[in-house]
C-alpha cells in the first residue's frame, strides 16, 4: 500500500500535505495488516455494510467480502467522467 499512501499524500491540495507515514497508518487502520484485521474487516464480520462515499461499498456474503462500486467510480472507469 506504499504507492497508494504516496499518491494520496500528494493529493490534498495546494499548501496542504500529510506525511506518507500518516496516510500509511490510516490505510493500515482501515484495511488492516498481517497482524491486525482493520476496521473494515471488523465491520464486515459484524455483518455491517461499509460505505466509502461515492467510491462504493463492501458487504459480506457468507464468509466472503463483496465490493460494489459506487456510481462515481463506475462512471470514471467507463470513461464517462474525468
N, CA, C and O atoms as a printed pandas DataFrame, in Angstrom:
     atom_number atom_name residue_name chain_id  residue_number  x_coord  y_coord  z_coord
0              1         N          UNK        A               1    0.811   -1.201    0.000
1              2        CA          UNK        A               1    0.000    0.000    0.000
2              3         C          UNK        A               1    0.852    1.262    0.000
3              4         O          UNK        A               1    0.315    2.369    0.041
4              5         N          UNK        A               2    2.153    1.111   -0.045
5              6        CA          UNK        A               2    3.017    2.288   -0.001
6              7         C          UNK        A               2    2.767    3.217   -1.180
7              8         O          UNK        A               2    2.748    4.434   -0.998
8              9         N          UNK        A               3    2.575    2.681   -2.387
9             10        CA          UNK        A               3    2.312    3.534   -3.551
10            11         C          UNK        A               3    1.012    4.309   -3.367
11            12         O          UNK        A               3    0.941    5.490   -3.708
12            13         N          UNK        A               4   -0.005    3.660   -2.837
13            14        CA          UNK        A               4   -1.276    4.334   -2.578
14            15         C          UNK        A               4   -1.086    5.434   -1.546
15            16         O          UNK        A               4   -1.643    6.522   -1.694
16            17         N          UNK        A               5   -0.314    5.169   -0.511
17            18        CA          UNK        A               5   -0.057    6.182    0.521
18            19         C          UNK        A               5    0.679    7.378   -0.068
19            20         O          UNK        A               5    0.346    8.522    0.241
20            21         N          UNK        A               6    1.669    7.127   -0.906
21            22        CA          UNK        A               6    2.417    8.222   -1.524
22            23         C          UNK        A               6    1.528    9.051   -2.443
23            24         O          UNK        A               6    1.588   10.281   -2.416
24            25         N          UNK        A               7    0.712    8.397   -3.251
25            26        CA          UNK        A               7   -0.181    9.113   -4.163
26            27         C          UNK        A               7   -1.212    9.925   -3.393
27            28         O          UNK        A               7   -1.526   11.052   -3.774
28            29         N          UNK        A               8   -1.735    9.362   -2.318
29            30        CA          UNK        A               8   -2.748   10.051   -1.517
30            31         C          UNK        A               8   -2.160   11.262   -0.813
31            32         O          UNK        A               8   -2.793   12.317   -0.764
32            33         N          UNK        A               9   -0.977   11.127   -0.277
33            34        CA          UNK        A               9   -0.335   12.238    0.435
34            35         C          UNK        A               9   -0.138   13.439   -0.476
35            36         O          UNK        A               9   -0.155   14.577   -0.006
36            37         N          UNK        A              10    0.046   13.210   -1.752
37            38        CA          UNK        A              10    0.266   14.296   -2.687
38            39         C          UNK        A              10   -0.990   14.921   -3.261
39            40         O          UNK        A              10   -0.888   15.861   -4.050
40            41         N          UNK        A              11   -2.175   14.439   -2.896
41            42        CA          UNK        A              11   -3.426   14.911   -3.492
42            43         C          UNK        A              11   -4.297   15.744   -2.553
43            44         O          UNK        A              11   -5.507   15.818   -2.764
44            45         N          UNK        A              12   -3.745   16.349   -1.558
45            46        CA          UNK        A              12   -4.562   17.102   -0.607
46            47         C          UNK        A              12   -4.836   18.529   -1.041
47            48         O          UNK        A              12   -5.705   19.183   -0.464
48            49         N          UNK        A              13   -4.141   19.020   -2.014
49            50        CA          UNK        A              13   -4.353   20.388   -2.461
50            51         C          UNK        A              13   -3.166   21.264   -2.146
51            52         O          UNK        A              13   -2.287   20.904   -1.362
52            53         N          UNK        A              14   -3.160   22.403   -2.764
53            54        CA          UNK        A              14   -2.036   23.322   -2.639
54            55         C          UNK        A              14   -1.820   23.762   -1.194
55            56         O          UNK        A              14   -2.752   24.174   -0.503
56            57         N          UNK        A              15   -0.588   23.664   -0.767
57            58        CA          UNK        A              15   -0.231   24.095    0.571
58            59         C          UNK        A              15   -0.607   23.123    1.669
59            60         O          UNK        A              15   -0.280   23.355    2.833
60            61         N          UNK        A              16   -1.282   22.049    1.330
61            62        CA          UNK        A              16   -1.692   21.064    2.339
62            63         C          UNK        A              16   -0.971   19.763    2.049
63            64         O          UNK        A              16   -0.897   19.318    0.904
64            65         N          UNK        A              17   -0.448   19.166    3.087
65            66        CA          UNK        A              17    0.268   17.911    2.892
66            67         C          UNK        A              17    0.187   17.069    4.151
67            68         O          UNK        A              17    0.369   17.563    5.264
68            69         N          UNK        A              18   -0.082   15.824    3.960
69            70        CA          UNK        A              18    0.022   14.830    5.026
70            71         C          UNK        A              18    1.271   14.019    4.733
71            72         O          UNK        A              18    1.621   13.798    3.573
72            73         N          UNK        A              19    1.927   13.586    5.765
73            74        CA          UNK        A              19    3.081   12.732    5.552
74            75         C          UNK        A              19    2.661   11.365    5.046
75            76         O          UNK        A              19    1.585   10.868    5.379
76            77         N          UNK        A              20    3.517   10.766    4.243
77            78        CA          UNK        A              20    3.241    9.429    3.722
78            79         C          UNK        A              20    3.021    8.457    4.875
79            80         O          UNK        A              20    2.175    7.568    4.782
80            81         N          UNK        A              21    3.772    8.619    5.955
81            82        CA          UNK        A              21    3.627    7.729    7.110
82            83         C          UNK        A              21    2.241    7.857    7.737
83            84         O          UNK        A              21    1.653    6.862    8.159
84            85         N          UNK        A              22    1.720    9.088    7.798
85            86        CA          UNK        A              22    0.379    9.298    8.355
86            87         C          UNK        A              22   -0.684    8.629    7.492
87            88         O          UNK        A              22   -1.603    7.988    8.002
88            89         N          UNK        A              23   -0.545    8.785    6.186
89            90        CA          UNK        A              23   -1.503    8.161    5.266
90            91         C          UNK        A              23   -1.404    6.644    5.368
91            92         O          UNK        A              23   -2.426    5.961    5.410
92            93         N          UNK        A              24   -0.185    6.111    5.409
93            94        CA          UNK        A              24    0.011    4.665    5.512
94            95         C          UNK        A              24   -0.614    4.119    6.787
95            96         O          UNK        A              24   -1.249    3.064    6.769
96            97         N          UNK        A              25   -0.436    4.829    7.888
97            98        CA          UNK        A              25   -1.021    4.391    9.153
98            99         C          UNK        A              25   -2.546    4.378    9.067
99           100         O          UNK        A              25   -3.187    3.453    9.566
100          101         N          UNK        A              26   -3.123    5.389    8.442
101          102        CA          UNK        A              26   -4.575    5.443    8.277
102          103         C          UNK        A              26   -5.067    4.277    7.425
103          104         O          UNK        A              26   -6.060    3.636    7.769
104          105         N          UNK        A              27   -4.383    3.997    6.320
105          106        CA          UNK        A              27   -4.764    2.864    5.471
106          107         C          UNK        A              27   -4.652    1.548    6.228
107          108         O          UNK        A              27   -5.513    0.678    6.093
108          109         N          UNK        A              28   -3.593    1.398    7.025
109          110        CA          UNK        A              28   -3.421    0.178    7.821
110          111         C          UNK        A              28   -4.558    0.002    8.818
111          112         O          UNK        A              28   -5.049   -1.111    9.007
112          113         N          UNK        A              29   -4.981    1.088    9.456
113          114        CA          UNK        A              29   -6.081    1.009   10.424
114          115         C          UNK        A              29   -7.378    0.627    9.709
115          116         O          UNK        A              29   -8.147   -0.191   10.215
116          117         N          UNK        A              30   -7.620    1.207    8.549
117          118        CA          UNK        A              30   -8.846    0.907    7.807
118          119         C          UNK        A              30   -8.847   -0.500    7.225
119          120         O          UNK        A              30   -9.789   -1.265    7.432
120          121         N          UNK        A              31   -7.782   -0.837    6.494
121          122        CA          UNK        A              31   -7.784   -2.069    5.713
122          123         C          UNK        A              31   -6.984   -3.202    6.326
123          124         O          UNK        A              31   -7.047   -4.334    5.846
124          125         N          UNK        A              32   -6.235   -2.917    7.376
125          126        CA          UNK        A              32   -5.553   -3.966    8.109
126          127         C          UNK        A              32   -4.152   -4.269    7.627
127          128         O          UNK        A              32   -3.697   -3.787    6.589
128          129         N          UNK        A              33   -3.497   -5.076    8.414
129          130        CA          UNK        A              33   -2.149   -5.559    8.137
130          131         C          UNK        A              33   -2.167   -7.058    8.394
131          132         O          UNK        A              33   -3.220   -7.633    8.670
132          133         N          UNK        A              34   -1.019   -7.683    8.307
133          134        CA          UNK        A              34   -0.932   -9.111    8.604
134          135         C          UNK        A              34   -1.326   -9.382   10.053
135          136         O          UNK        A              34   -1.954  -10.399   10.349
136          137         N          UNK        A              35   -0.957   -8.472   10.959
137          138        CA          UNK        A              35   -1.209   -8.674   12.386
138          139         C          UNK        A              35   -2.577   -8.177   12.845
139          140         O          UNK        A              35   -3.070   -8.618   13.883
140          141         N          UNK        A              36   -3.194   -7.279   12.103
141          142        CA          UNK        A              36   -4.419   -6.608   12.549
142          143         C          UNK        A              36   -5.424   -6.592   11.402
143          144         O          UNK        A              36   -5.064   -6.225   10.283
144          145         N          UNK        A              37   -6.685   -6.985   11.651
145          146        CA          UNK        A              37   -7.644   -7.107   10.553
146          147         C          UNK        A              37   -8.117   -5.784    9.959
147          148         O          UNK        A              37   -8.555   -5.772    8.809
148          149         N          UNK        A              38   -8.050   -4.699   10.670
149          150        CA          UNK        A              38   -8.539   -3.421   10.161
150          151         C          UNK        A              38  -10.010   -3.207   10.465
151          152         O          UNK        A              38  -10.764   -4.161   10.654
152          153         N          UNK        A              39  -10.406   -1.949   10.510
153          154        CA          UNK        A              39  -11.781   -1.621   10.889
154          155         C          UNK        A              39  -12.791   -2.045    9.834
155          156         O          UNK        A              39  -13.933   -2.355   10.174
156          157         N          UNK        A              40  -12.404   -2.067    8.565
157          158        CA          UNK        A              40  -13.322   -2.524    7.518
158          159         C          UNK        A              40  -13.642   -4.002    7.721
159          160         O          UNK        A              40  -14.810   -4.391    7.710
160          161         N          UNK        A              41  -12.621   -4.821    7.906
161          162        CA          UNK        A              41  -12.833   -6.255    8.109
162          163         C          UNK        A              41  -13.646   -6.528    9.369
163          164         O          UNK        A              41  -14.506   -7.408    9.377
164          165         N          UNK        A              42  -13.377   -5.777   10.428
165          166        CA          UNK        A              42  -14.134   -5.963   11.668
166          167         C          UNK        A              42  -15.613   -5.645   11.460
167          168         O          UNK        A              42  -16.477   -6.367   11.957
168          169         N          UNK        A              43  -15.907   -4.576   10.734
169          170        CA          UNK        A              43  -17.301   -4.213   10.467
170          171         C          UNK        A              43  -17.985   -5.278    9.613
171          172         O          UNK        A              43  -19.142   -5.619    9.858
172          173         N          UNK        A              44  -17.283   -5.799    8.624
173          174        CA          UNK        A              44  -17.862   -6.845    7.777
174          175         C          UNK        A              44  -18.165   -8.101    8.583
175          176         O          UNK        A              44  -19.189   -8.749    8.367
176          177         N          UNK        A              45  -17.287   -8.440    9.502
177          178        CA          UNK        A              45  -17.520   -9.620   10.337
178          179         C          UNK        A              45  -18.764   -9.446   11.197
179          180         O          UNK        A              45  -19.459  -10.417   11.497
180          181         N          UNK        A              46  -19.046   -8.195   11.596
181          182        CA          UNK        A              46  -20.255   -7.912   12.383
182          183         C          UNK        A              46  -21.510   -7.845   11.508
183          184         O          UNK        A              46  -22.609   -7.622   12.016
184          185         N          UNK        A              47  -21.350   -8.035   10.214
185          186        CA          UNK        A              47  -22.490   -8.008    9.310
186          187         C          UNK        A              47  -22.859   -6.624    8.806
187          188         O          UNK        A              47  -23.919   -6.444    8.206
188          189         N          UNK        A              48  -22.001   -5.649    9.042
189          190        CA          UNK        A              48  -22.277   -4.282    8.608
190          191         C          UNK        A              48  -21.839   -4.069    7.165
191          192         O          UNK        A              48  -20.944   -4.754    6.670
192          193         N          UNK        A              49  -22.468   -3.125    6.504
193          194        CA          UNK        A              49  -22.027   -2.663    5.195
194          195         C          UNK        A              49  -21.112   -1.468    5.419
195          196         O          UNK        A              49  -21.420   -0.585    6.220
196          197         N          UNK        A              50  -19.997   -1.442    4.716
197          198        CA          UNK        A              50  -19.037   -0.351    4.842
198          199         C          UNK        A              50  -19.136    0.502    3.582
199          200         O          UNK        A              50  -18.780    0.056    2.491
200          201         N          UNK        A              51  -19.617    1.720    3.738
201          202        CA          UNK        A              51  -19.788    2.645    2.621
202          203         C          UNK        A              51  -18.584    3.576    2.545
203          204         O          UNK        A              51  -18.235    4.232    3.526
204          205         N          UNK        A              52  -17.961    3.631    1.390
205          206        CA          UNK        A              52  -16.814    4.509    1.166
206          207         C          UNK        A              52  -17.216    5.625    0.200
207          208         O          UNK        A              52  -16.632    5.773   -0.873
208          209         N          UNK        A              53  -18.200    6.388    0.590
209          210        CA          UNK        A              53  -18.683    7.505   -0.219
210          211         C          UNK        A              53  -19.100    7.048   -1.602
211          212         O          UNK        A              53  -19.685    5.977   -1.762
212          213         N          UNK        A              54  -18.798    7.860   -2.596
213          214        CA          UNK        A              54  -19.178    7.529   -3.965
214          215         C          UNK        A              54  -18.252    6.485   -4.589
215          216         O          UNK        A              54  -18.471    6.061   -5.724
216          217         N          UNK        A              55  -17.210    6.067   -3.846
217          218        CA          UNK        A              55  -16.301    5.034   -4.341
218          219         C          UNK        A              55  -16.996    3.686   -4.402
219          220         O          UNK        A              55  -16.813    2.933   -5.358
220          221         N          UNK        A              56  -17.793    3.379   -3.388
221          222        CA          UNK        A              56  -18.501    2.108   -3.363
222          223         C          UNK        A              56  -18.683    1.599   -1.951
223          224         O          UNK        A              56  -18.497    2.332   -0.979
224          225         N          UNK        A              57  -19.050    0.337   -1.852
225          226        CA          UNK        A              57  -19.286   -0.249   -0.538
226          227         C          UNK        A              57  -18.834   -1.703   -0.513
227          228         O          UNK        A              57  -18.751   -2.377   -1.540
228          229         N          UNK        A              58  -18.548   -2.153    0.698
229          230        CA          UNK        A              58  -18.234   -3.548    0.954
230          231         C          UNK        A              58  -19.340   -4.126    1.816
231          232         O          UNK        A              58  -19.864   -3.446    2.699
232          233         N          UNK        A              59  -19.696   -5.366    1.566
233          234        CA          UNK        A              59  -20.587   -6.095    2.459
234          235         C          UNK        A              59  -20.139   -7.556    2.436
235          236         O          UNK        A              59  -19.343   -7.961    1.588
236          237         N          UNK        A              60  -20.655   -8.325    3.364
237          238        CA          UNK        A              60  -20.259   -9.728    3.399
238          239         C          UNK        A              60  -21.407  -10.603    2.920
239          240         O          UNK        A              60  -22.579  -10.337    3.190
240          241         N          UNK        A              61  -21.036  -11.643    2.210
241          242        CA          UNK        A              61  -21.970  -12.690    1.796
242          243         C          UNK        A              61  -21.348  -13.997    2.250
243          244         O          UNK        A              61  -20.349  -14.456    1.696
244          245         N          UNK        A              62  -21.954  -14.585    3.265
245          246        CA          UNK        A              62  -21.345  -15.768    3.849
246          247         C          UNK        A              62  -20.033  -15.381    4.497
247          248         O          UNK        A              62  -19.994  -14.516    5.371
248          249         N          UNK        A              63  -18.970  -16.017    4.072
249          250        CA          UNK        A              63  -17.650  -15.702    4.622
250          251         C          UNK        A              63  -16.787  -14.947    3.619
251          252         O          UNK        A              63  -15.565  -14.906    3.761
252          253         N          UNK        A              64  -17.406  -14.354    2.616
253          254        CA          UNK        A              64  -16.670  -13.608    1.598
254          255         C          UNK        A              64  -17.027  -12.130    1.637
255          256         O          UNK        A              64  -18.170  -11.759    1.904
256          257         N          UNK        A              65  -16.035  -11.297    1.366
257          258        CA          UNK        A              65  -16.266   -9.860    1.237
258          259         C          UNK        A              65  -16.638   -9.565   -0.211
259          260         O          UNK        A              65  -16.043  -10.108   -1.143
260          261         N          UNK        A              66  -17.627   -8.701   -0.383
261          262        CA          UNK        A              66  -18.091   -8.326   -1.718
262          263         C          UNK        A              66  -17.988   -6.812   -1.851
263          264         O          UNK        A              66  -18.426   -6.072   -0.970
264          265         N          UNK        A              67  -17.408   -6.358   -2.955
265          266        CA          UNK        A              67  -17.301   -4.930   -3.224
266          267         C          UNK        A              67  -18.307   -4.555   -4.301
267          268         O          UNK        A              67  -18.406   -5.215   -5.335
268          269         N          UNK        A              68  -19.042   -3.498   -4.045
269          270        CA          UNK        A              68  -19.975   -2.960   -5.034
270          271         C          UNK        A              68  -19.520   -1.540   -5.364
271          272         O          UNK        A              68  -19.597   -0.657   -4.510
272          273         N          UNK        A              69  -19.046   -1.305   -6.595
273          274        CA          UNK        A              69  -18.574    0.032   -6.938
274          275         C          UNK        A              69  -19.701    1.051   -6.909
275          276         O          UNK        A              69  -20.841    0.753   -7.265
276          277         N          UNK        A              70  -19.361    2.256   -6.478
277          278        CA          UNK        A              70  -20.319    3.347   -6.480
278          279         C          UNK        A              70  -20.447    3.949   -7.866
279          280         O          UNK        A              70  -19.660    3.645   -8.762
280          281         N          UNK        A              71  -21.435    4.800   -8.033
281          282        CA          UNK        A              71  -21.714    5.406   -9.329
282          283         C          UNK        A              71  -20.519    6.210   -9.847
283          284         O          UNK        A              71  -20.168    6.107  -11.022
284          285         N          UNK        A              72  -19.897    7.005   -8.984
285          286        CA          UNK        A              72  -18.774    7.836   -9.427
286          287         C          UNK        A              72  -17.610    6.981   -9.922
287          288         O          UNK        A              72  -17.017    7.291  -10.956
288          289         N          UNK        A              73  -17.276    5.920   -9.207
289          290        CA          UNK        A              73  -16.189    5.041   -9.628
290          291         C          UNK        A              73  -16.543    4.352  -10.935
291          292         O          UNK        A              73  -15.722    4.291  -11.850
292          293         N          UNK        A              74  -17.743    3.841  -11.024
293          294        CA          UNK        A              74  -18.189    3.151  -12.231
294          295         C          UNK        A              74  -18.114    4.074  -13.450
295          296         O          UNK        A              74  -17.613    3.678  -14.503
296          297         N          UNK        A              75  -18.609    5.295  -13.305
297          298        CA          UNK        A              75  -18.585    6.242  -14.422
298          299         C          UNK        A              75  -17.157    6.632  -14.796
299          300         O          UNK        A              75  -16.849    6.794  -15.977
300          301         N          UNK        A              76  -16.294    6.783  -13.811
301          302        CA          UNK        A              76  -14.894    7.118  -14.092
302          303         C          UNK        A              76  -14.217    5.991  -14.868
303          304         O          UNK        A              76  -13.540    6.243  -15.864
304          305         N          UNK        A              77  -14.395    4.760  -14.420
305          306        CA          UNK        A              77  -13.758    3.623  -15.079
306          307         C          UNK        A              77  -14.281    3.415  -16.495
307          308         O          UNK        A              77  -13.547    2.946  -17.365
308          309         N          UNK        A              78  -15.525    3.754  -16.729
309          310        CA          UNK        A              78  -16.114    3.623  -18.069
310          311         C          UNK        A              78  -15.790    4.820  -18.958
311          312         O          UNK        A              78  -16.213    4.861  -20.113
312          313         N          UNK        A              79  -15.043    5.797  -18.433
313          314        CA          UNK        A              79  -14.635    6.948  -19.218
314          315         C          UNK        A              79  -15.709    7.998  -19.410
315          316         O          UNK        A              79  -15.606    8.833  -20.309
316          317         N          UNK        A              80  -16.745    7.969  -18.575
317          318        CA          UNK        A              80  -17.845    8.920  -18.715
318          319         C          UNK        A              80  -17.560   10.248  -18.032
319          320         O          UNK        A              80  -18.187   11.256  -18.356
320          321         N          UNK        A              81  -16.618   10.263  -17.086
321          322        CA          UNK        A              81  -16.216   11.488  -16.380
322          323         C          UNK        A              81  -14.703   11.486  -16.215
323          324         O          UNK        A              81  -14.045   10.459  -16.381
324          325         N          UNK        A              82  -14.164   12.657  -15.884
325          326        CA          UNK        A              82  -12.752   12.821  -15.543
326          327         C          UNK        A              82  -11.799   12.478  -16.584
327          328         O          UNK        A              82  -10.591   12.589  -16.375
